[in-house]
Amino acid sequence: MKLNEKVVIYGTRVILVPYERDHVQKYHDWMKDQEILEATASEPLTIDKEYEMQESWRRDEDKLTFILLSAAKIESGATEVEAMIGDVNLFLNDPEDDQAGEIEVMIAEKDARQKGCATEAVKLMMGYCYDKLHVSRFIAKIGKHNLKSYSLFKNKLRFRFESESEIFEEFTMELFMDEKGRRVINVPFQELKRNPKWNEEKEKPYYPPEPEKVQDSNADIEEEENKESEDPDKMFLCVKYGDEEDEKVVEDDYADNSEPAKSKKPRLQYGGIRVIEKETTSQNNDVFDDEFDEVW
């Protein structure tokens, strides 16, 4: 898909890059492994067919493919091909639901398994597809004997069982995502621009992010003073925390945005008038850990 041909998604464990022609030989070597062929329900292809497939996937508007790189290997100086560990794909193949996509992931390099790479790759892919393609229904089809993949999607990604096919000997699982779900599955990442010279010596797969512009602190103060002088009657809302009996306001108590202790209650300040708001009970979000992990 042309959407991602100039995009790199940099996560914690993995880096997602577009599937390029120079990746094909290593991908072809992976697909000679009978264990991988069975787990992915794939048929072996000739190297020429693999090149055709790569070009087709790059053009097709109903397929989105990223090659997975080991972030640790890239940062240690490995080339992109040396750092390849697998792939993650999304297929938009439901003509009746343009917000549905079938997702699959493969960790081909054995030394990259059991490290949370597949979990992170799927989360990054789902977040990207939700944001860019508005896909909100994700489907995974897993072979009945691929129990580690089933555990990955069920226990770590919270997909639910939908159906079972006796003919294809596979389970169908799905996950519906909304804005809340998008926040829950989120993992730290950066979306960077693809470096077209990625396969040259000492080149990275991506352009480094541009440094943030730092404005002089005095300029910030002057700007705020100017705003206040232009609109002297404006009411400002800020939130402070303190004990109910404590009437003293301490400036920048929570300047580091840390969570207040449970014994603290938020106070809303409207132009200097403080209102004590009742403490609300926060709902626990699902927390995903790496207690289980995958083969692919």
C-alpha atoms as a printed R data frame, in Angstrom:
    type eleno elety resid chain resno       x       y      z
1   ATOM     1    CA   MET     A     1   0.000   0.000  0.000
2   ATOM     2    CA   LYS     A     2   1.369   3.399 -0.987
3   ATOM     3    CA   LEU     A     3   0.149   4.864  2.306
4   ATOM     4    CA   ASN     A     4   3.149   3.510  4.218
5   ATOM     5    CA   GLU     A     5   5.896   3.586  1.578
6   ATOM     6    CA   LYS     A     6   7.592   6.574  3.255
7   ATOM     7    CA   VAL     A     7   6.687   5.797  6.858
8   ATOM     8    CA   VAL     A     8   8.738   4.256  9.669
9   ATOM     9    CA   ILE     A     9   7.103   3.418 13.000
10  ATOM    10    CA   TYR     A    10   9.669   3.296 15.775
11  ATOM    11    CA   GLY     A    11   8.577   1.366 18.855
12  ATOM    12    CA   THR     A    12  10.389   0.121 21.946
13  ATOM    13    CA   ARG     A    13  11.344  -3.358 20.764
14  ATOM    14    CA   VAL     A    14  10.576  -3.227 17.047
15  ATOM    15    CA   ILE     A    15  10.766  -0.812 14.131
16  ATOM    16    CA   LEU     A    16   8.185  -1.123 11.342
17  ATOM    17    CA   VAL     A    17   9.472  -0.290  7.852
18  ATOM    18    CA   PRO     A    18   7.923  -0.721  4.369
19  ATOM    19    CA   TYR     A    19   8.562  -4.023  2.574
20  ATOM    20    CA   GLU     A    20  11.326  -3.219  0.063
21  ATOM    21    CA   ARG     A    21  12.859  -5.200 -2.783
22  ATOM    22    CA   ASP     A    22  16.122  -5.641 -0.857
23  ATOM    23    CA   HIS     A    23  14.193  -7.445  1.906
24  ATOM    24    CA   VAL     A    24  12.907 -10.163 -0.423
25  ATOM    25    CA   GLN     A    25  15.877 -12.551 -0.344
26  ATOM    26    CA   LYS     A    26  15.866 -12.835  3.448
27  ATOM    27    CA   TYR     A    27  12.082 -13.137  3.491
28  ATOM    28    CA   HIS     A    28  12.362 -15.918  0.906
29  ATOM    29    CA   ASP     A    29  14.891 -17.727  3.109
30  ATOM    30    CA   TRP     A    30  12.451 -17.543  6.037
31  ATOM    31    CA   MET     A    31   9.707 -19.120  3.974
32  ATOM    32    CA   LYS     A    32  11.822 -22.198  3.289
33  ATOM    33    CA   ASP     A    33  11.263 -23.217  6.915
34  ATOM    34    CA   GLN     A    34   8.539 -25.872  7.039
35  ATOM    35    CA   GLU     A    35   7.523 -24.859 10.563
36  ATOM    36    CA   ILE     A    36   6.879 -21.280  9.437
37  ATOM    37    CA   LEU     A    37   4.976 -22.423  6.347
38  ATOM    38    CA   GLU     A    38   2.650 -24.534  8.485
39  ATOM    39    CA   ALA     A    39   2.113 -21.853 11.112
40  ATOM    40    CA   THR     A    40   1.318 -19.188  8.503
41  ATOM    41    CA   ALA     A    41  -0.665 -21.530  6.219
42  ATOM    42    CA   SER     A    42   1.612 -20.517  3.333
43  ATOM    43    CA   GLU     A    43   2.899 -22.254  0.231
44  ATOM    44    CA   PRO     A    44   6.578 -22.074 -0.800
45  ATOM    45    CA   LEU     A    45   7.272 -19.674 -3.673
46  ATOM    46    CA   THR     A    46  10.183 -19.260 -6.047
47  ATOM    47    CA   ILE     A    47  12.376 -16.212 -5.561
48  ATOM    48    CA   ASP     A    48  10.908 -14.653 -8.728
49  ATOM    49    CA   LYS     A    49   7.398 -15.077 -7.346
50  ATOM    50    CA   GLU     A    50   8.503 -13.489 -4.073
51  ATOM    51    CA   TYR     A    51   9.707 -10.406 -5.966
52  ATOM    52    CA   GLU     A    52   6.385 -10.241 -7.813
53  ATOM    53    CA   MET     A    53   4.529 -10.565 -4.528
54  ATOM    54    CA   GLN     A    54   6.539  -7.766 -2.932
55  ATOM    55    CA   GLU     A    55   5.776  -5.418 -5.823
56  ATOM    56    CA   SER     A    56   2.109  -6.396 -5.782
57  ATOM    57    CA   TRP     A    57   1.773  -5.771 -2.059
58  ATOM    58    CA   ARG     A    58   3.436  -2.391 -2.458
59  ATOM    59    CA   ARG     A    59   0.870  -1.305 -5.080
60  ATOM    60    CA   ASP     A    60  -2.313  -2.921 -3.739
61  ATOM    61    CA   GLU     A    61  -4.657  -0.629 -1.853
62  ATOM    62    CA   ASP     A    62  -6.146  -3.489  0.168
63  ATOM    63    CA   LYS     A    63  -2.874  -4.720  1.729
64  ATOM    64    CA   LEU     A    64  -0.622  -3.006  4.250
65  ATOM    65    CA   THR     A    65   2.728  -4.649  5.006
66  ATOM    66    CA   PHE     A    66   5.573  -3.721  7.329
67  ATOM    67    CA   ILE     A    67   8.827  -5.583  7.851
68  ATOM    68    CA   LEU     A    68   9.799  -5.834 11.521
69  ATOM    69    CA   LEU     A    69  13.300  -4.813 12.552
70  ATOM    70    CA   SER     A    70  14.926  -5.342 15.923
71  ATOM    71    CA   ALA     A    71  15.291  -1.865 17.439
72  ATOM    72    CA   ALA     A    72  18.222  -3.077 19.551
73  ATOM    73    CA   LYS     A    73  20.098  -4.357 16.496
74  ATOM    74    CA   ILE     A    74  19.518  -1.152 14.531
75  ATOM    75    CA   GLU     A    75  20.775   0.960 17.424
76  ATOM    76    CA   SER     A    76  23.848  -1.269 17.769
77  ATOM    77    CA   GLY     A    77  24.795  -0.569 14.136
78  ATOM    78    CA   ALA     A    78  23.337  -3.550 12.255
79  ATOM    79    CA   THR     A    79  22.106  -3.051  8.708
80  ATOM    80    CA   GLU     A    80  18.395  -3.110  8.039
81  ATOM    81    CA   VAL     A    81  18.501  -6.546  6.414
82  ATOM    82    CA   GLU     A    82  20.570  -7.917  9.311
83  ATOM    83    CA   ALA     A    83  18.007  -6.522 11.766
84  ATOM    84    CA   MET     A    84  14.974  -8.118 10.054
85  ATOM    85    CA   ILE     A    85  13.016 -10.401 12.429
86  ATOM    86    CA   GLY     A    86   9.565 -10.790 10.844
87  ATOM    87    CA   ASP     A    87   6.578  -8.968  9.372
88  ATOM    88    CA   VAL     A    88   3.108  -7.683 10.214
89  ATOM    89    CA   ASN     A    89   0.272  -7.343  7.685
90  ATOM    90    CA   LEU     A    90  -3.257  -6.019  7.384
91  ATOM    91    CA   PHE     A    91  -5.702  -7.107  4.662
92  ATOM    92    CA   LEU     A    92  -8.786  -5.041  3.823
93  ATOM    93    CA   ASN     A    93 -10.731  -7.888  2.266
94  ATOM    94    CA   ASP     A    94 -14.291  -7.448  3.548
95  ATOM    95    CA   PRO     A    95 -16.369  -5.730  0.809
96  ATOM    96    CA   GLU     A    96 -19.274  -5.282  3.224
97  ATOM    97    CA   ASP     A    97 -17.263  -3.597  5.976
98  ATOM    98    CA   ASP     A    98 -14.646  -1.026  5.000
99  ATOM    99    CA   GLN     A    99 -13.686  -0.597  8.659
100 ATOM   100    CA   ALA     A   100 -12.639  -4.248  9.043
101 ATOM   101    CA   GLY     A   101  -9.131  -5.584  8.517
102 ATOM   102    CA   GLU     A   102  -7.511  -8.993  8.935
103 ATOM   103    CA   ILE     A   103  -4.234  -8.747 10.828
104 ATOM   104    CA   GLU     A   104  -1.371 -11.217 11.019
105 ATOM   105    CA   VAL     A   105   2.126 -11.211 12.463
106 ATOM   106    CA   MET     A   106   5.172 -13.440 12.076
107 ATOM   107    CA   ILE     A   107   8.375 -13.519 14.112
108 ATOM   108    CA   ALA     A   108  10.661 -15.552 11.873
109 ATOM   109    CA   GLU     A   109  13.963 -15.142 13.700
110 ATOM   110    CA   LYS     A   110  14.032 -17.561 16.627
111 ATOM   111    CA   ASP     A   111  16.258 -15.342 18.773
112 ATOM   112    CA   ALA     A   112  13.564 -12.621 18.614
113 ATOM   113    CA   ARG     A   113  10.760 -14.829 19.962
114 ATOM   114    CA   GLN     A   114   9.484 -14.777 23.542
115 ATOM   115    CA   LYS     A   115  10.511 -11.109 23.865
116 ATOM   116    CA   GLY     A   116   7.235  -9.267 23.287
117 ATOM   117    CA   CYS     A   117   8.074  -8.286 19.712
118 ATOM   118    CA   ALA     A   118   4.879  -9.688 18.161
119 ATOM   119    CA   THR     A   119   2.724  -8.099 20.865
120 ATOM   120    CA   GLU     A   120   4.227  -4.672 20.261
121 ATOM   121    CA   ALA     A   121   4.127  -5.067 16.472
122 ATOM   122    CA   VAL     A   122   0.397  -5.858 16.467
123 ATOM   123    CA   LYS     A   123  -0.379  -2.970 18.829
124 ATOM   124    CA   LEU     A   124   1.598  -0.545 16.669
125 ATOM   125    CA   MET     A   125  -0.107  -1.835 13.523
126 ATOM   126    CA   MET     A   126  -3.601  -1.586 15.009
127 ATOM   127    CA   GLY     A   127  -2.952   1.933 16.279
128 ATOM   128    CA   TYR     A   128  -1.596   3.043 12.896
129 ATOM   129    CA   CYS     A   129  -4.519   1.495 10.974
130 ATOM   130    CA   TYR     A   130  -7.084   2.958 13.374
131 ATOM   131    CA   ASP     A   131  -5.566   6.436 13.020
132 ATOM   132    CA   LYS     A   132  -4.812   6.426  9.274
133 ATOM   133    CA   LEU     A   133  -7.333   4.001  7.731
134 ATOM   134    CA   HIS     A   134 -10.131   4.256 10.326
135 ATOM   135    CA   VAL     A   135 -10.097   0.483 10.790
136 ATOM   136    CA   SER     A   136 -12.002  -0.314 13.980
137 ATOM   137    CA   ARG     A   137 -12.677  -4.049 13.613
138 ATOM   138    CA   PHE     A   138  -9.598  -6.259 13.618
139 ATOM   139    CA   ILE     A   139  -9.807  -9.941 12.679
140 ATOM   140    CA   ALA     A   140  -7.201 -12.648 13.289
141 ATOM   141    CA   LYS     A   141  -7.361 -16.117 11.744
142 ATOM   142    CA   ILE     A   142  -5.232 -18.633 13.617
143 ATOM   143    CA   GLY     A   143  -4.537 -22.296 12.904
144 ATOM   144    CA   LYS     A   144  -6.129 -24.611 15.467
145 ATOM   145    CA   HIS     A   145  -2.750 -26.077 16.369
146 ATOM   146    CA   ASN     A   146  -0.973 -22.722 16.709
147 ATOM   147    CA   LEU     A   147  -1.654 -22.392 20.435
148 ATOM   148    CA   LYS     A   148   0.965 -19.718 21.083
149 ATOM   149    CA   SER     A   149  -0.588 -17.374 18.531
150 ATOM   150    CA   TYR     A   150  -3.996 -18.087 20.037
151 ATOM   151    CA   SER     A   151  -2.621 -17.175 23.474
152 ATOM   152    CA   LEU     A   152  -1.064 -13.992 22.070
153 ATOM   153    CA   PHE     A   153  -4.303 -12.685 20.569
154 ATOM   154    CA   LYS     A   154  -6.564 -13.868 23.387
155 ATOM   155    CA   ASN     A   155  -4.527 -13.151 26.522
156 ATOM   156    CA   LYS     A   156  -2.322 -10.246 25.525
157 ATOM   157    CA   LEU     A   157  -4.262  -8.423 22.830
158 ATOM   158    CA   ARG     A   158  -7.730  -9.266 24.192
159 ATOM   159    CA   PHE     A   159  -9.244 -10.517 20.954
160 ATOM   160    CA   ARG     A   160 -12.374 -12.583 21.507
161 ATOM   161    CA   PHE     A   161 -13.243 -15.910 19.915
162 ATOM   162    CA   GLU     A   162 -15.698 -15.496 17.038
163 ATOM   163    CA   SER     A   163 -15.909 -18.798 15.145
164 ATOM   164    CA   GLU     A   164 -14.171 -22.039 14.207
165 ATOM   165    CA   SER     A   165 -13.715 -23.503 10.725
166 ATOM   166    CA   GLU     A   166 -13.436 -27.272 10.499
167 ATOM   167    CA   ILE     A   167 -12.597 -27.064  6.789
168 ATOM   168    CA   PHE     A   168  -9.652 -24.681  7.193
169 ATOM   169    CA   GLU     A   169  -8.859 -25.882 10.728
170 ATOM   170    CA   GLU     A   170  -8.624 -22.361 12.090
171 ATOM   171    CA   PHE     A   171 -10.145 -20.053 14.675
172 ATOM   172    CA   THR     A   172 -11.432 -16.584 13.836
173 ATOM   173    CA   MET     A   173 -10.954 -13.967 16.551
174 ATOM   174    CA   GLU     A   174 -11.803 -10.281 16.512
175 ATOM   175    CA   LEU     A   175 -11.416  -7.051 18.410
176 ATOM   176    CA   PHE     A   176 -13.510  -3.885 18.100
177 ATOM   177    CA   MET     A   177 -11.671  -0.659 18.819
178 ATOM   178    CA   ASP     A   178 -12.942   2.766 19.819
179 ATOM   179    CA   GLU     A   179 -11.137   5.828 21.175
180 ATOM   180    CA   LYS     A   180 -10.866   4.316 24.647
181 ATOM   181    CA   GLY     A   181  -9.528   1.056 23.223
182 ATOM   182    CA   ARG     A   182  -7.033   3.033 21.139
183 ATOM   183    CA   ARG     A   183  -5.604   4.528 24.320
184 ATOM   184    CA   VAL     A   184  -5.504   1.151 26.080
185 ATOM   185    CA   ILE     A   185  -3.496  -0.623 23.355
186 ATOM   186    CA   ASN     A   186  -1.172   2.327 22.876
187 ATOM   187    CA   VAL     A   187   2.568   1.758 23.250
188 ATOM   188    CA   PRO     A   188   5.336   4.369 23.031
189 ATOM   189    CA   PHE     A   189   6.344   5.038 19.427
190 ATOM   190    CA   GLN     A   190   7.445   7.683 16.957
191 ATOM   191    CA   GLU     A   191   6.257   8.001 13.372
192 ATOM   192    CA   LEU     A   192   9.318   8.980 11.346
193 ATOM   193    CA   LYS     A   193  10.092   9.671  7.694
194 ATOM   194    CA   ARG     A   194  11.641   6.876  5.635
195 ATOM   195    CA   ASN     A   195  15.273   7.402  4.643
196 ATOM   196    CA   PRO     A   196  15.519   6.506  0.913
197 ATOM   197    CA   LYS     A   197  19.235   5.728  1.423
198 ATOM   198    CA   TRP     A   198  18.462   3.157  4.131
199 ATOM   199    CA   ASN     A   199  20.445   0.378  2.400
200 ATOM   200    CA   GLU     A   200  23.654   2.387  2.120
201 ATOM   201    CA   GLU     A   201  26.492   1.933  4.585
202 ATOM   202    CA   LYS     A   202  25.984   3.587  7.997
203 ATOM   203    CA   GLU     A   203  22.535   4.871  7.024
204 ATOM   204    CA   LYS     A   204  19.536   4.466  9.350
205 ATOM   205    CA   PRO     A   205  16.098   3.269  8.153
206 ATOM   206    CA   TYR     A   206  14.652   6.655  9.065
207 ATOM   207    CA   TYR     A   207  15.437  10.328  9.279
208 ATOM   208    CA   PRO     A   208  15.982  11.373 12.903
209 ATOM   209    CA   PRO     A   209  13.170  13.490 14.332
210 ATOM   210    CA   GLU     A   210  13.654  17.227 14.087
211 ATOM   211    CA   PRO     A   211  14.694  18.789 17.403
212 ATOM   212    CA   GLU     A   212  11.937  20.717 19.090
213 ATOM   213    CA   LYS     A   213  12.273  24.463 18.872
214 ATOM   214    CA   VAL     A   214  13.175  25.853 22.301
215 ATOM   215    CA   GLN     A   215  11.879  29.333 22.935
216 ATOM   216    CA   ASP     A   216  13.645  31.647 25.350
217 ATOM   217    CA   SER     A   217  11.951  31.538 28.760
218 ATOM   218    CA   ASN     A   218  11.855  35.336 28.963
219 ATOM   219    CA   ALA     A   219   9.927  35.402 25.686
220 ATOM   220    CA   ASP     A   220   7.362  33.011 27.184
221 ATOM   221    CA   ILE     A   221   6.878  35.289 30.203
222 ATOM   222    CA   GLU     A   222   6.501  38.391 28.030
223 ATOM   223    CA   GLU     A   223   3.980  36.588 25.809
224 ATOM   224    CA   GLU     A   224   1.862  35.572 28.813
225 ATOM   225    CA   GLU     A   225   1.975  39.114 30.243
226 ATOM   226    CA   ASN     A   226   0.848  40.538 26.905
227 ATOM   227    CA   LYS     A   227  -2.067  38.109 26.754
228 ATOM   228    CA   GLU     A   228  -3.173  39.015 30.276
229 ATOM   229    CA   SER     A   229  -2.977  42.745 29.560
230 ATOM   230    CA   GLU     A   230  -5.061  42.317 26.401
231 ATOM   231    CA   ASP     A   231  -7.778  40.381 28.232
232 ATOM   232    CA   PRO     A   232  -7.739  41.432 31.912
233 ATOM   233    CA   ASP     A   233 -11.214  40.023 32.669
234 ATOM   234    CA   LYS     A   234 -10.478  36.494 31.439
235 ATOM   235    CA   MET     A   235 -11.044  33.729 34.038
236 ATOM   236    CA   PHE     A   236  -8.422  31.019 34.216
237 ATOM   237    CA   LEU     A   237  -9.032  27.444 35.368
238 ATOM   238    CA   CYS     A   238  -6.316  25.458 37.062
239 ATOM   239    CA   VAL     A   239  -6.270  22.352 39.203
240 ATOM   240    CA   LYS     A   240  -4.418  22.060 42.512
241 ATOM   241    CA   TYR     A   241  -4.294  19.247 45.031
242 ATOM   242    CA   GLY     A   242  -4.253  19.373 48.828
243 ATOM   243    CA   ASP     A   243  -5.783  18.053 52.030
244 ATOM   244    CA   GLU     A   244  -9.308  19.234 52.793
245 ATOM   245    CA   GLU     A   245  -8.176  21.053 55.941
246 ATOM   246    CA   ASP     A   246  -5.211  22.649 54.246
247 ATOM   247    CA   GLU     A   247  -6.040  26.118 52.955
248 ATOM   248    CA   LYS     A   248  -2.549  26.926 51.791
249 ATOM   249    CA   VAL     A   249  -1.895  26.967 48.050
250 ATOM   250    CA   VAL     A   250   1.599  25.880 47.087
251 ATOM   251    CA   GLU     A   251   2.709  26.885 43.623
252 ATOM   252    CA   ASP     A   252   3.892  24.141 41.269
253 ATOM   253    CA   ASP     A   253   3.120  21.366 43.765
254 ATOM   254    CA   TYR     A   254   2.549  19.004 40.882
255 ATOM   255    CA   ALA     A   255   4.561  20.607 38.141
256 ATOM   256    CA   ASP     A   256   5.898  17.207 37.127
257 ATOM   257    CA   ASN     A   257   2.349  15.958 36.355
258 ATOM   258    CA   SER     A   258   2.727  13.116 38.860
259 ATOM   259    CA   GLU     A   259  -0.432  11.478 40.199
260 ATOM   260    CA   PRO     A   260  -1.713  12.874 43.517
261 ATOM   261    CA   ALA     A   261  -1.924  10.601 46.541
262 ATOM   262    CA   LYS     A   262  -5.350   9.017 47.110
263 ATOM   263    CA   SER     A   263  -5.790  11.151 50.240
264 ATOM   264    CA   LYS     A   264  -5.573  14.302 48.124
265 ATOM   265    CA   LYS     A   265  -8.628  15.883 46.510
266 ATOM   266    CA   PRO     A   266  -8.603  18.144 43.458
267 ATOM   267    CA   ARG     A   267  -9.402  21.787 43.970
268 ATOM   268    CA   LEU     A   268 -10.589  23.842 41.051
269 ATOM   269    CA   GLN     A   269  -9.528  27.465 41.066
270 ATOM   270    CA   TYR     A   270 -11.661  29.952 39.140
271 ATOM   271    CA   GLY     A   271  -9.990  33.347 39.289
272 ATOM   272    CA   GLY     A   272  -8.784  32.722 42.835
273 ATOM   273    CA   ILE     A   273 -12.034  31.183 44.173
274 ATOM   274    CA   ARG     A   274 -11.388  27.579 45.187
275 ATOM   275    CA   VAL     A   275 -13.998  24.847 44.971
276 ATOM   276    CA   ILE     A   276 -13.347  21.405 46.505
277 ATOM   277    CA   GLU     A   277 -14.558  18.745 44.103
278 ATOM   278    CA   LYS     A   278 -15.633  15.281 45.248
279 ATOM   279    CA   GLU     A   279 -13.095  12.596 44.517
280 ATOM   280    CA   THR     A   280 -14.207  10.358 41.697
281 ATOM   281    CA   THR     A   281 -13.410   6.671 41.556
282 ATOM   282    CA   SER     A   282 -11.145   5.941 38.655
283 ATOM   283    CA   GLN     A   283 -11.782   2.905 36.537
284 ATOM   284    CA   ASN     A   284  -8.929   0.493 36.105
285 ATOM   285    CA   ASN     A   285  -7.815   0.117 32.528
286 ATOM   286    CA   ASP     A   286  -6.647  -3.232 31.245
287 ATOM   287    CA   VAL     A   287  -2.928  -3.589 31.675
288 ATOM   288    CA   PHE     A   288  -1.071  -5.749 29.241
289 ATOM   289    CA   ASP     A   289   2.117  -7.415 30.385
290 ATOM   290    CA   ASP     A   290   4.516  -9.868 28.880
291 ATOM   291    CA   GLU     A   291   3.552 -12.851 31.008
292 ATOM   292    CA   PHE     A   292   2.895 -14.835 27.863
293 ATOM   293    CA   ASP     A   293   4.478 -14.472 24.476
294 ATOM   294    CA   GLU     A   294   4.355 -15.805 21.013
295 ATOM   295    CA   VAL     A   295   6.135 -17.795 18.414
296 ATOM   296    CA   TRP     A   296   4.482 -15.636 15.700
